[in-house]
Amino acid sequence: MAGELISWHSSSGVTKMQRLETMIYASSKDTIKKSFTGLSLEFQANDEGDLDYKALSEEVEKRAF
């Protein structure tokens, strides 16, 4: 069974602490991805505009077929 993973992390990180949080986030995301079998698509959202339902649906259609 195939699935999709949508991850979110704000691209506004500029402080030292935010860079550290970004590194922790990336490491955690990788661990989560490895724990699921059958992920066929992955989307990275960095702001609310990246989570537009219509745009995501169209992208799934393009990538899946």
C-alpha positions as CSV (number, residue, x, y, z in Angstrom):
1,M,0.0,0.0,0.0
2,A,1.4,3.3,-1.0
3,G,1.2,6.5,1.0
4,E,2.2,10.1,1.0
5,L,4.1,12.1,3.6
6,I,3.6,15.8,4.0
7,S,6.1,17.5,6.4
8,W,6.0,21.0,7.7
9,H,8.8,23.2,8.8
10,S,8.8,27.0,8.7
11,S,11.5,28.4,6.4
12,S,11.9,31.5,8.6
13,G,14.6,30.0,10.9
14,V,17.5,32.4,11.3
15,T,18.7,32.2,14.9
16,K,21.2,29.7,16.2
17,M,18.4,28.0,18.2
18,Q,16.1,27.8,15.1
19,R,19.0,26.2,13.1
20,L,19.4,23.6,15.8
21,E,15.7,22.9,15.8
22,T,15.8,22.5,12.0
23,M,18.6,19.9,12.3
24,I,16.6,18.0,15.0
25,Y,13.5,18.2,12.8
26,A,15.3,16.8,9.8
27,S,16.8,14.0,11.8
28,S,13.4,13.1,13.3
29,K,11.7,13.3,9.9
30,D,14.2,10.8,8.4
31,T,13.5,8.4,11.3
32,I,9.8,8.7,10.8
33,K,10.1,8.1,7.0
34,K,12.2,5.0,7.6
35,S,9.5,3.6,10.0
36,F,6.8,3.6,7.4
37,T,6.9,1.2,4.5
38,G,5.3,2.0,1.2
39,L,5.7,5.8,1.2
40,S,5.6,6.7,-2.5
41,L,5.5,10.5,-2.3
42,E,7.0,13.1,0.0
43,F,6.1,16.8,0.1
44,Q,8.0,19.5,2.2
45,A,5.9,22.5,3.2
46,N,7.7,25.6,4.4
47,D,4.8,28.0,4.5
48,E,1.0,28.0,4.4
49,G,1.0,28.4,0.6
50,D,2.7,25.1,0.2
51,L,-0.3,23.4,1.8
52,D,-2.9,24.4,-0.8
53,Y,-5.2,21.4,-1.3
54,K,-5.7,21.9,-5.0
55,A,-1.9,22.3,-5.7
56,L,-1.1,19.3,-3.6
57,S,-3.8,17.2,-5.3
58,E,-2.4,18.2,-8.8
59,E,1.1,17.3,-7.7
60,V,0.0,13.9,-6.4
61,E,-1.7,13.3,-9.7
62,K,1.5,14.2,-11.7
63,R,3.8,12.2,-9.5
64,A,1.7,9.1,-9.0
65,F,0.9,8.3,-12.6
